[in-house]
Amino acid sequence: MALTNSIKVFDVILSLTGGGPGGTTYSVAYDIYRDTFQNNLYGYGSAKALILFVAVLIITVIQLTIFKRREVEA
């Protein structure tokens, strides 16, 4: 679950660095925010957000199936 949460991190980057010097601390979520609300590319930002949603969904399903196999029933 830490992997999916690290993909979705946004608030820490925005509040602490705002993208950092030269964009070194951009994340996917911050890039979506920047394209959508600062550059007014709403369609492009929505498409990126949908792709991020599908990617996080796939990673989560894979992780849940792997951990369910390893689970020991009592």
matplotlib code that plots the C-alpha trace (Angstrom):
import matplotlib.pyplot as plt

x = [0.0, 3.0, 3.7, 0.3, 0.4, 3.8, 2.4, -0.5, 1.6, 0.7, 0.2, 3.7, 5.3, 3.0, 3.4, 7.1, 8.8, 6.2, 7.9, 11.4, 14.3, 14.0, 11.1, 13.2, 10.5, 7.5, 5.3, 2.6, -0.2, 1.6, 2.1, -1.6, -2.5, 0.0, -1.3, -5.0, -5.2, -2.1, -1.9, -5.7, -5.4, -8.5, -8.9, -5.2, -5.2, -8.3, -6.8, -3.6, -5.8, -7.7, -4.4, -3.1, -6.3, -6.1, -2.4, -3.0, -6.0, -3.9, -1.0, -3.5, -5.2, -1.9, -0.7, -4.0, -3.9, -0.3, -0.9, -4.1, -2.1, 0.4, -2.3, -2.5, -6.0, -6.4]
y = [0.0, 2.3, 2.0, 3.3, 6.1, 7.2, 7.5, 9.7, 12.1, 15.7, 17.9, 17.5, 18.5, 21.5, 22.8, 22.3, 22.8, 23.7, 21.5, 22.2, 23.8, 23.1, 20.6, 18.0, 17.0, 16.7, 13.8, 12.4, 14.0, 17.4, 17.2, 16.6, 19.5, 21.8, 20.9, 21.1, 24.2, 26.3, 25.7, 25.4, 22.2, 20.5, 17.7, 16.8, 16.8, 14.7, 12.1, 12.0, 11.5, 8.7, 6.9, 7.4, 5.9, 2.9, 2.4, 2.6, 0.3, -2.3, -2.1, -2.4, -5.5, -7.2, -6.5, -7.7, -11.0, -11.6, -10.9, -13.0, -16.0, -15.6, -15.3, -18.2, -19.2, -20.1]
z = [0.0, 0.5, -3.2, -4.2, -1.6, -2.9, -6.4, -5.2, -3.1, -3.8, -0.8, 0.6, -2.6, -3.2, 0.3, 0.8, -2.5, -5.1, -7.6, -6.4, -8.1, -11.8, -11.3, -9.6, -7.1, -9.5, -9.0, -11.3, -9.2, -9.1, -12.8, -13.3, -11.0, -12.9, -16.3, -15.3, -13.1, -13.8, -17.6, -18.1, -20.0, -18.5, -21.0, -20.9, -17.1, -17.0, -19.4, -17.2, -14.1, -15.7, -16.7, -13.1, -11.7, -13.9, -13.1, -9.3, -9.7, -11.5, -9.0, -6.1, -7.6, -8.2, -4.7, -3.1, -5.1, -4.1, -0.4, -0.5, -1.7, 1.1, 3.7, 6.2, 7.2, 10.8]

ax = plt.figure().add_subplot(projection="3d")
ax.plot(x, y, z, "-o")
ax.set_aspect("equal")
plt.show()
